[in-house]
Amino acid sequence: MKKAWLIPILSATLLVPTTFSVDAATKPTVITKYANNKKDLKYPYVTKGPSTNVRKTINKQLTDFSRSFYQTYLNVESLQKEEADPDSCRDYPSMCNYTYSTSYKVTGNNSAYLTFTLSDYAYTGGAHGMGYKYGVNYSLKTGKEVPISSVLKSETKMKKVEKYIYNKLKNNEDYFVDRLSDVDVSKKTEYLMMKDGIKVIFQSYEIASYAVGQPEIFVPKNVFQ
């Protein structure tokens, strides 16, 4: 289960997706930055491409993410100091080595949006750590984040997406999808904007085992339009 302090502080701004042309001059250039100069806390930053105002809007939100990542890093450090037992750490040193890291990828293939997957991973003892995958989609026209509720604008559309994913996975033994209720899509669901639809992100253990990871299931736009 995701701990409360792993929840990002970045708020989503409602925006109705629109299609517009993006020429080569506005194609974003993305570099890697590090939250508080911590090499394990990577996050993206836009240096070229969209207009200055669009870049500022996007980078402000990405910087907010970096601040939340750094705060989580501090929380994990504090947790290790509180919970570390000298005897246990001597016998099982690896279980006392709490860590927290972040990474990102530029994803999506819709030229009207800049889409990232931002991932974090925390190990705080036990058999393995846990992570969370964020889908972050920015309009290159406004720089504002586009939440899934701007794509799936009604409960009916969300239910259509759930049914599509259920039908796609119900006979796949790699997934824990036996009933329609096993697939949950809501306003809090992470997603990636694609040219011909969206990819719905599921976190660890939501619909599959830990070994499967955090699946991204593509849903064509004709399912929900």
C-alpha positions, -999 to +999 in steps of 0.1 A: +000+000+000+013+035-009+022+054+022+006+089+027+039+107+023+045+092-011+015+111-025+026+140-048+018+176-038+013+185-074-023+194-080-041+187-113-056+216-133-087+207-152-083+212-189-103+200-218-079+183-243-077+199-277-058+190-308-034+216-324-003+215-345+031+215-329+060+222-353+096+211-348+105+245-333+082+238-303+093+203-297+105+202-261+141+196-250+141+178-217+171+176-193+176+157-161+178+176-128+183+164-093+161+173-063+184+191-038+214+178-058+206+142-047+217+120-076+190+094-067+163+120-070+160+125-108+133+147-124+127+162-158+131+199-167+122+216-200+148+239-215+137+245-251+107+241-273+074+256-262+070+292-255+086+307-224+053+309-205+045+273-213+079+261-202+076+281-169+042+265-162+054+230-169+087+235-149+069+250-119+048+218-116+078+196-122+097+215-095+068+209-071+072+172-078+109+174-070+101+191-037+077+163-028+104+137-038+130+154-015+106+155+014+099+118+010+136+112+009+139+130+042+110+110+056+126+077+047+159+088+063+140+097+095+121+064+094+153+045+092+167+062+123+135+056+142+130+019+133+166+006+130+173-020+157+211-025+163+208-062+168+187-068+137+209-045+116+240-065+126+224-098+116+205-085+085+223-053+074+205-051+040+172-048+058+184-017+076+195+001+044+165+022+037+165+039+003+144+062-018+149+071-054+131+086-084+134+083-121+115+095-152+109+087-189+095+109-217+066+088-229+035+091-250+033+097-288+008+126-290+026+156-304+002+180-287+013+169-252+045+164-233+040+132-214+062+117-186+062+087-164+076+097-131+085+068-108+096+065-072+108+036-052+112+032-014+127+004+005+119+005+042+126-030+053+110-063+044+112-086+014+111-058-011+105-021-016+074-004-031+071+022-058+045+044-075+042+054-111+028+088-120+015+096-155+020+133-161+006+149-192+011+186-201-006+205-229+021+221-251-004+249-258-010+260-222+016+241-201-011+229-178-015+193-166-043+174-182-059+150-156-077+119-166-111+135-158-105+158-188-103+128-210-129+105-193-154+133-185-181+111-171-186+081-150-201+063-180-168+068-199-148+055-170-170+024-169-165+018-206-127+019-201-130-005-171-151-029-192-126-027-221-097-035-198-116-063-181-124-080-214-088-076-226-072-091-194-098-116-180-083-146-197-047-136-192-032-156-163-006-129-156-034-107-142-058-109-112-088-099-133-116-124-127-145-099-123-153-065-137-149-050-102-113-060-102-106-031-126-109+003-111-106+035-131-113+068-113-103+105-112-072+094-092-060+069-118-027+076-135-026+076-173-005+085-203-018+105-233-013+087-266-021+097-302-049+072-306-060+067-270-046+065-235-025+041-215-041+034-181-014+028-154-020+003-126+002+002-095+019-028-080-006-055-068-037-037-083-043-061-111-011-083-111+016-097-089+046-076-078+068-094-104+046-081-132+053-045-121+031-016-129+012-024-160+002+001-187-029-009-206-036+008-238-073+019-245-082+031-279-100+065-280-130+050-298-138+032-265-145+063-246-153+090-272 
